Structures are given as structure tokens and as C-alpha cells.
Amino acid sequence: MTNYKPKDFAGLLGVSVKTLQRWDREGILKANRTPTDRRYYTYDQYLQFKGIHTENDDRQTVIYARVSTRNQTDNLQNQAAFLRQFCNARGMIVDQCIEEYGSGLNYNRKKWNQLLDEVMEQKIRTIIVTHKDRFVRFGYDWFEKFCMKFNTTIVVVNNEELSPREELVQDIVSILHVFSCRLYGLRKYKKQIEGDEEIAKELQDGNKSNRGTEG
């Protein structure tokens, strides 16, 4: 079961935290309380609020495991095995186990995109992953909310051991490489402008006219 802080749950429903607080007081949507009296909400409450009945929900529960390269096949198999054990221990029936090779920075992963298509087709009830970065390296919160819009929840087990550190290093290096290339391209373009008298003159004339307008 996924729990949400009032701010996150309000964002999910598209209302303000004050509205949630009022609904709680009026008994419209009662908040749960932790032993320290902090309010929280559950995914079941979200489904109930949306009028979705889980008793007849025949959508799939899917395990998703990912590594960047085929050299990490052992890690991929360990992810899948760990998630199956996790589901078995909780009596969850797994309908599909997706194993994929591809960078978490790559949004064009074939199986991952097919999974998102099935989410939009209302075929997926639950996606289970060992760690957020197994699903996507950056922007996880956005994708989680996206899935929620189609009544799909992502269960993150948070097993750090099955989130390879070398992948993070590779991804950071890739990002630095992309931005360094862009920076180099900008510098190269700047030299081309400076070397082209016609372009340089147009820019100078443009700057003068802008200063004249400001005055």
C-alpha cells in the first residue's frame, strides 16, 4: 500500500491542502493518523475518491527490472528474483515480469514504452520495482503522477543493493558529455559569428537599435 503526505495527495487529486483539511474536519475524506498524529492518505482512498472499485479490478500486476548493459545480467536476474519473492511474501499474483536492458536516461526503451502504453490503456494495476532509478533515472515523481492519472500505482521496494552505483556514474558522465558538447558547439558558433563580418555587423546594429528603444 502506498501512503501519501497531505501535500502529495492534494496534488494527486488536484485540490489544495486546505481543502483536504476541510474535508477531513467535515468527514468527507478522513485522513489517517500515524502514532505521532501526522496525517496521511492511502492509494485505496484515492481509488475510492475516484469511484474505482478494486473488487472487480482484473488489471495486471507487473514486475519491472532494468539494467544498463548485458554485462549486468546477474543483477537483472537478481532484481526479478527479489521482486518475485517480495510479491509471494505478500500474496500478490504477478501477471508479467519485464526485464530490460537500457539506460535509465533513455526514454525510448521499447519495453518501458510498451508498459506505459498499457498503463494508458487501463491494463496495469500495479508496477513493482526495486528502486526508483530502475524505472527512470530522472523525473520519477512526474511519471508516478502520470501513472496515477490512469489509476496505476508504482510500488518501490527501495532495495539500494539492486541499484548499481556504476550505472549512476555512467549516467552522470553521459550528461556531462552532452552538455560539454553543447558548450563546445556554442563556442564554435561564437567564433563563426565573430569571423563573419556581415553577421557581426547585424548583431551590432541590433544592439544599437535596442539601446535606442530603451532610451
Summary of the structure (lengths in Angstrom):
residues: 215
radius of gyration: 24.4
end to end distance: 62.4
largest distance: 73.7
contacts: 557
relative contact order: 0.10
helix: 57%
strand: 15%
